[in-house]
Amino acid sequence: MPRLKGTYNIPDWALCPLEYGINSDEYGLTDEDIAQIKDFQENVIGGGYYMDIHWEDCNEFNTHPQFGLPAKTYEVDFYID
């Protein structure tokens, strides 16, 4: 049974790459963006996760997102097997 790994404030620009995989050409990510996403995946949530995005829990200008510069964020639950 999947268990909750944690709930994080994720920048809106990182939602699709986290959900569907990192592809800098498709999402227009910089090398720094990719490095931040990979670091989060490898060092915080690990592999084999799925996400539950709380679309209603949006912060239009979060000064302390999980990673990156201040940005629009969504609260996201990450579950692992």
Phi and psi in degrees as a GROMACS rama.xvg file:
@    title "Ramachandran Plot"
@    xaxis  label "Phi"
@    yaxis  label "Psi"
@TYPE xy
-61.7552  147.249  PRO-2
-126.499  151.912  ARG-3
-69.713  121.128  LEU-4
-84.1843  -38.3844  LYS-5
170.298  166.48  GLY-6
-117.596  128.97  THR-7
-134.959  152.351  TYR-8
-91.1245  103.196  ASN-9
-100.922  132.895  ILE-10
-59.0378  142.26  PRO-11
-59.6878  -32.436  ASP-12
-67.9671  -16.5948  TRP-13
-99.1551  -6.74351  ALA-14
-61.592  -53.1377  LEU-15
-63.8923  -46.1362  CYS-16
-60.3632  -35.8448  PRO-17
-70.0525  -35.6165  LEU-18
-78.4541  -42.2045  GLU-19
-113.256  -5.42606  TYR-20
109.406  152.082  GLY-21
-83.1123  125.219  ILE-22
-144.512  97.8527  ASN-23
-61.1387  -30.4426  SER-24
-68.7209  -42.2945  ASP-25
-71.9658  -39.0262  GLU-26
-102.105  -4.67253  TYR-27
69.1088  32.5069  GLY-28
-80.5785  146.063  LEU-29
-84.6525  169  THR-30
-60.1733  -36.8421  ASP-31
-66.4885  -41.2703  GLU-32
-58.6087  -47.3513  ASP-33
-61.8175  -43.0321  ILE-34
-62.6858  -40.4332  ALA-35
-66.099  -42.0538  GLN-36
-64.9926  -45.8642  ILE-37
-62.5658  -40.9676  LYS-38
-61.5126  -43.853  ASP-39
-61.9045  -46.363  PHE-40
-61.6905  -46.4305  GLN-41
-77.5098  -38.5258  GLU-42
-104.173  -12.4807  ASN-43
-113.423  -55.7066  VAL-44
-102.579  -18.8697  ILE-45
73.605  -171.761  GLY-46
-91.6152  172.098  GLY-47
65.2224  46.9373  GLY-48
-112.224  161.835  TYR-49
-134.585  159.452  TYR-50
-116.166  146.274  MET-51
-125.086  104.024  ASP-52
-86.0903  127.685  ILE-53
-91.0908  88.5592  HIS-54
-60.4328  -27.0695  TRP-55
-78.8458  -14.8286  GLU-56
-101.149  70.4725  ASP-57
-106.078  138.072  CYS-58
-116.398  113.123  ASN-59
-63.262  -26.2242  GLU-60
-150.202  87.9952  PHE-61
-89.5111  119.684  ASN-62
-79.2504  -10.7766  THR-63
-135.92  64.7366  HIS-64
-67.663  169.466  PRO-65
-57.1855  -35.8494  GLN-66
-154.32  161.001  PHE-67
85.6733  -176.138  GLY-68
-77.5863  165.808  LEU-69
-50.3618  137.642  PRO-70
-162.901  171.176  ALA-71
-69.1528  130.719  LYS-72
-129.527  160.43  THR-73
-126.033  145.013  TYR-74
-77.0173  128.52  GLU-75
-132.07  130.214  VAL-76
-89.7936  133.213  ASP-77
-111.845  127.083  PHE-78
-113.487  144.436  TYR-79
-125.084  158.276  ILE-80
